[in-house]
Amino acid sequence: MQPKSPATLFGRRLRAARLAAGLTQADLGRVLGLDDQNTGAPRVSRYETGKHEPDQQTLAKIAEALGLPVAYFHATSDPLAKIILMVGRLPTKEQARIGELIEQWIDKK
């Protein structure tokens, strides 16, 4: 049976990130503390298809397991999500510097 396509931006990003990490839905479910195959995979599937959204604590666990910033899942556009991923890989000091550079660039406009 073919998995349902993600219906939401969050679901699409979650599925892509999970697959890129090489995790099954059951694997990610276990990270969330849902060890039962009949609980973990269906829960993650519902997140991916948009039937349910995780609470903030669960989203933080998902993001940590996938090595992504939580903000990535909330970005309203793909370019913004890409920027969040790139800046999220930098040390905090460098993130602040990037923020300053963006502010300077915007102020010049």
C-alpha positions as CSV (number, residue, x, y, z in Angstrom):
1,M,0.0,0.0,0.0
2,Q,1.3,3.4,-1.0
3,P,1.7,5.9,1.9
4,K,-0.6,9.0,1.8
5,S,1.0,12.2,0.6
6,P,1.6,14.9,3.1
7,A,-1.2,17.4,3.1
8,T,0.6,20.1,5.0
9,L,3.8,22.0,4.7
10,F,4.8,20.6,8.1
11,G,4.0,17.1,7.0
12,R,6.0,17.4,3.8
13,R,9.0,18.7,5.7
14,L,8.7,16.1,8.4
15,R,8.5,13.2,5.9
16,A,11.5,14.6,3.8
17,A,13.6,15.1,7.0
18,R,12.7,11.6,8.4
19,L,13.6,9.9,5.1
20,A,16.8,11.9,4.7
21,A,17.8,10.7,8.2
22,G,17.1,7.1,7.1
23,L,14.4,6.6,9.8
24,T,11.2,4.7,9.4
25,Q,8.0,6.1,11.0
26,A,8.4,3.4,13.7
27,D,12.0,4.5,14.3
28,L,10.9,8.1,14.8
29,G,8.0,6.9,17.0
30,R,10.5,5.1,19.3
31,V,12.4,8.4,19.6
32,L,9.1,9.9,20.9
33,G,8.8,7.1,23.4
34,L,6.2,5.2,21.4
35,D,7.8,1.8,21.4
36,D,4.8,-0.2,20.2
37,Q,4.8,-0.6,16.4
38,N,1.1,-0.1,16.5
39,T,1.4,3.3,18.2
40,G,4.6,4.9,16.9
41,A,4.3,4.5,13.2
42,P,0.6,5.5,13.0
43,R,1.3,8.6,15.1
44,V,4.1,9.8,12.9
45,S,2.0,9.0,9.8
46,R,-0.8,11.2,11.2
47,Y,1.8,14.0,11.7
48,E,3.0,13.6,8.1
49,T,-0.4,13.5,6.5
50,G,-1.7,16.5,8.5
51,K,-4.3,14.6,10.5
52,H,-2.7,15.7,13.7
53,E,0.0,18.2,14.8
54,P,2.5,17.5,17.5
55,D,2.6,19.6,20.6
56,Q,5.6,21.8,21.1
57,Q,7.4,19.3,23.4
58,T,6.9,16.5,20.9
59,L,8.0,18.8,18.0
60,A,11.2,19.6,20.0
61,K,11.9,15.9,20.3
62,I,11.3,15.3,16.6
63,A,13.6,18.2,15.6
64,E,16.3,17.0,17.9
65,A,16.1,13.5,16.6
66,L,16.4,14.8,13.0
67,G,19.1,17.3,13.9
68,L,17.0,20.2,12.7
69,P,15.9,23.5,14.3
70,V,12.2,23.6,15.3
71,A,11.8,26.8,13.3
72,Y,12.5,24.8,10.1
73,F,9.1,23.1,10.5
74,H,7.3,26.5,11.0
75,A,8.9,28.4,8.1
76,T,6.2,29.7,5.8
77,S,8.3,29.4,2.6
78,D,11.0,27.0,1.3
79,P,13.6,29.8,0.9
80,L,13.1,30.8,4.5
81,A,13.3,27.1,5.6
82,K,16.6,26.7,3.7
83,I,18.0,29.8,5.4
84,I,17.0,28.5,8.8
85,L,18.7,25.2,8.0
86,M,21.9,26.9,6.9
87,V,22.1,29.3,9.8
88,G,21.1,26.6,12.3
89,R,24.3,24.7,11.4
90,L,26.5,27.6,12.6
91,P,27.7,28.2,16.1
92,T,25.7,30.7,18.1
93,K,28.2,33.5,17.7
94,E,28.2,33.1,13.9
95,Q,24.4,33.0,13.9
96,A,24.4,36.4,15.6
97,R,26.9,37.7,13.0
98,I,24.6,36.5,10.2
99,G,21.7,38.3,11.9
100,E,23.7,41.5,12.0
101,L,24.7,41.2,8.3
102,I,21.0,40.7,7.3
103,E,20.0,43.8,9.4
104,Q,22.7,45.9,7.7
105,W,21.6,44.7,4.3
106,I,17.9,45.4,5.0
107,D,18.8,48.9,6.4
108,K,20.5,49.7,3.1
109,K,17.3,49.0,1.1
